[in-house]
């Protein structure tokens, strides 16, 4: 699995951080998400997919490799 973030679409709602804090963070000095792991382990799939679905800006894409 690979996670892709469209930073031009991210509005910093932080829903993704709430769903998958091991994969996403929003640094205090920024208003956009930072991807901590572009290829997270399979056991995080449910959390990562929830993060993508919960993103109001639809800035997160999850693709299978």
N, C-alpha and C positions, 0 to 999 in steps of 0.2 A: 504494500500500500504506500502511496505517495500523497502527501498533502501539499496543495498549492493554494497560496493566498494571493488574491488580487489586491495589492496594497492601495491601488487607486480607488477601490470601492470600500475599503475598511473604514468604518466610522467610529471605532473604538467602544462599542457597546460592552465588550468583555464577556459576552455570553459564552464564547468559546473557552475562555479561561476558566469559567465556572464549570464547564463540562469536562474539559481535558487539561488540567493545569500542568501536566507533564509534557504537553505538546505546545501549548500556547501561553504567552504572557504579554502584558501590556506594561512596558516600563513607565515609571513615573514621569520621565521627561518626554514621553511620546504619547500621542493619542491614537496610535495604530498598533495592531497586534505584531508581535515578534514570534516567529516560528522557532521553537526550541528543537524540534525533531521533525525533519521533512519526511522521514521514513520510520515512523513509530512502529513498535512491535505489534504483532497481530492481536495480542491481548488488549490493546487499547482501541481496537477498531470501533467497538460500540460507542465509546466516549467520543472519538474523533468524528464519527458519522453524526452523532447527536450535536456536536459543536457546529458542524456544517449546516445541519437542519435548523439549528437555533440562531444562526447568524441572520439578523434582520437585513443586512446589506447583501447577503448571498455572495460574500467575498471568499468563501472557502470551498475548495473542490477536493474531493477524495477520489483518487484513481487507483485502480489495481495495476500492478506491474507484472 
